Amino acid sequence: MALRLSRYFGTSAQLWRNLQTQYDLEIASKRIGKKVERAIQPLTRPDLLERSTSCRRR
């Protein structure tokens, strides 16, 4: 479908894929966003946090 739309409107297929992805994420967030926030805890890895702060430019 993205190829057809891009051809018709003279745009890129990537544009249409990005628009669809954004729409899908917004719908999913409205439907299950709160449930996901409650059910899934962020990964905490002190070793990664330490590395990311030590690599900053001075």
Secondary structure, 3 states (H helix, E strand, C coil): CHHHHHHHHCCCHHHHHHHHHHHHHHHHHHHHHHHHHHHCCCCCCHHHHHHHHHCCCC
